[in-house]
Amino acid sequence: MQDLRHVCGLPVWLEDDQYTLGFGEGLLAPTPDVRRLEDLRPVLYNQTISEPEEIYYMYRSVSQRQERDALAARGLRFDLTVLPNRMLGQEFMKTAGHYHPRLPGSDLTYPELYQVLAGRAHFLLQKARGDGGILTDVVIVEADAGDYLLVPPGYGHITINPCDETLVLANWVDASFASLYQTMVKYRGGAFYEVKDNGQAVFVENERYQECPTPRMVKPGLPQIEGLKGDAIYQLSRDALGFLSDPAAYHQCLSKVLAEQDM
Ligand SMILES: [Fe+2]
């Protein structure tokens, strides 16, 4: 088993089967939601594949038992996601991809904060206008264990596991909204598919989008918000996570996250 306690801040580990999480004493350990091939098929590069049957595993609302009510009162949710290194035909393992809705009475959509706990991730972020077919920004962030990634307001996102290890992710997010999957389904995925071609990982543009800018490579990192610091995502200050439910108050910091990190 692979201990994730130090990077996560909770007694959590990856079992030897490489897809099940173990939870230590005092944790509320949910049964994972399994994303299956039939769920992902509409957004895959190869839509006719017949395996794997199970794609990835989402453990929603993980917490220390004694903190459950306090997190609910703050409207925060902590999730863990496991993406094993299973290929989806030529395509690397990925999440279905979604956008977030706008906050009530606001033009801003909810942000989300990730940390890679194990493995390596490619986060694909994209901003769209109109009905979603015109992309105005596409960003790829490569992140290793310990790295943080903010999905700022306005961006949809997909996470790809581009390597031969299991990828384990943690995220904090406002608990009140449901993600929006329809646009990614309509365009059969995000702006790019990451596929293996002659043994090499390459990004293949999804030509169903009417416009797609050249993707920008951006470094991972935490937004510059007072009090938001720490190596383990579960240990981050709950006050400093308030931006997840009130992004308007932090709009300047959040909008800088992707703009200032060009490599
Ligand atoms: Fe999300």
Residues whose N, C-alpha, C, O or C-beta is under 5 A from the ligand:
A	BS01	LIG	E112
